Amino acid sequence: MTDFHFFATYGLLILILLVSFAAFNNYSVIERFRHYPYQENKDQSFYRWLTCGFVHGNYLHLFLNAFVLYQFGLTIESLYINQFGPGLGMLVYVSVYLVILVLSCAPTFFKHRHNPAYASIGASGAISGILFIYIYHFPFNMLYFYGIIPLPALLMGVLYLAYSWWAVKNTNDGIDHDAHYYGAVLGLLIAGILDLL
């Protein structure tokens, strides 16, 4: 078990860091990889639903997503390794991550497929899903709002969902709040389904 433990989380982190650093030095990588609903609708380039999660807008964006994945991904990977065994558990974890990443792009696609001015990047949809799988399994563990205010994970999750839903309807800040919201919901649904196995 120790040979496999955390291999997937570290592998995802390394891949995200490498691709994001390459994109920082070559903007054409971002142009090819970003989630761009208008272009996807035009030429069926739906591979972007996957690749967008490996590029980030700046170092802060990258750091925040990598930090949250590191904080919660290790726990969820360990959980699935314990539930399904080393090899299968790691495969389940990576599959869950990628499924959430891809499916969390769908609402944004349908919302912006006729808008040539909209595009998004980042792993936030998948990261939200992993965070909410954690919240599903550990609802009363304490999380720190803005790194300062301790709140039970369940309450933090409710606040996050409420804010994300509000932001979907009321903001135009270029952040893909749809991916945050639907990634979180997908995380909860997948956690519930896998908990039955």
N, C-alpha and C positions, 0 to 999 in steps of 0.2 A: 504493500500500500504506500509506503513512504516514497517509492520510486516515482509514483504518479502524483503524489499529493501536491496540489497547487500548480502543477505544470501548465494547466490550461489558462489560469488567470495570468500567470507571468508571461505565457506565450502571447495572449491577447494584448497585454500591456506593451510588450516589446514591439509587436507588429504595429500597434497604434502609434507608438512613439516614433518608430522608423519612418512610417508613411507620412505622419504629420511633419516631422523634421524635413523630409524630402519636399513636402508641399510648401513649407515656409521658404525654401530656397528656389522653388520653381512653381510659379503660380499656375502653370498649365496643368499641373497635377490636380490642383483644386478644381479647375475648370472641367477636367475629365471625370473626376470622382464625385463632385457635389451632387446633392439631390436637387434636381432642376426639373420640376413637374412639367413645365411648358415643353422643354426639349424631350423629355420622356414620352409625353403624349404625341410629339411630332415624329420621333424616330424609334420608339419602343425601347429606349436605352434604360430598361428597368434594372440593369446591373447596378445602377447608381444607388438603388435602395440599400445595397450592401456596402458599396465602396464609400459612401458619404460618411459612414461611421468610423472611418480610419483617417479622416482629415479634419483639422481644426482651424479656427480663425486666427488664433494667436496663442502665445505661451500660457496665458492665464486660463483660457478656455481648455486647452490641453491638460494643464495641471489639475484643474478642478475635476474633469471627467476621469482622469487617470487615478486621482486620489480616491474618488468615490468607488471606482471599480476595485482598487486595491483594498479599501476598507471593508467592502461588503462582498465582493466576488470571492475572496478567499474563504469566507464562511459558507457561502452557498456552494462553492465547489466541494468543500469538505463534507457538507451535508449530503450532496448527491453521491459522492464517493462512498460514504457510509451507507446510504440507502441502496445503491445499485452495484457497488463494487468498484474497484479502481478504474479499470478500462472503460466500462459502460458508464460509470458515474461521470467521468471526465467528458465522455462523448455527449451525454445528456446535458451537462452544463454548457458546453460550447454550442450545442444545437439550440438550446433554449435562448442563449444570448443572441445568436444569429437570427433566429426566428423573430424575436422581439425587435431586433434592429430593423429587419426588413419590413415586418408588418406595421411597425409604428410610422413608417413613411407613407402608407396608403392614404390615411385621411388628408395629409398635406397635399398629396398628388391630386386627389379629387377636388380639393378646395382651390388649388392654384394652377391647375393644368392649362388654363387659358391666360395665365398671367406671366408674360415674359420677363417681368422685373423681379420675380421671386425665386430665390434659391436658398438652400440651407446646407450646413455641414455640421459634423460632430456626432459623437456616440451617445448623445443625451437620451434618446429614446430607449436604447438598450440598457443604459446605466440606470434609468428610472425603473425599468423592469426588474433588474437585479436588486435594486434597493427595495422594491415592493415585495419581492420574494422573501427578502430578509424580514420585512415588516410582518408578512403573513406568518412566518415561523417564530418570530421573536417579538410579538406585539408590545410587550411590557419592558423590553430592554430600553435603557435610556439613550437617546440620541441628543446631540447638542445643536440647537437652532443657532445658525451663524457661528457655530463653534463655541458658544457661550451659554445659552439658556438651555438647561436640561428639560427634555420632554420625553414622555413615553413614545416609543416608535409608532404606535397606533395613532396617537394624537398628531404626531408629526406628519404621518401619512395622510390623515384627513385634511390637515391644513394645506399640504402640498397639492392634493387633488383639487381642493376648493380654489386655491390660487390659480392653478394651471387652467382649470375650467373657466374661471373669470378672465384670465389672460387671453385664452382662445377667443373669447367674445369681444374683449374690450381693448386689446393692445395691437399696435402695429409697429413693434420694436425690432422686427427682423429675427426674433428668436422663434424657433419652431415649438411653440407651446403645445400644439397638437401632438407632436411626437412625445413630449414629456408626459402629457396626460394619458394618451393611448398606450404608450410604453408601460406606464405604471399599471394601468388596468390589465394589460396583457400579462404582466408579471403576476398579478394576483390570480388571474384565471389559470395560468399555467401551473402556478404553485398548488392551487387547489386540485387540479387534475392529477398532477404527479403525486400528491399526497394520498390519493386513492389507490395507487399502484402498490 
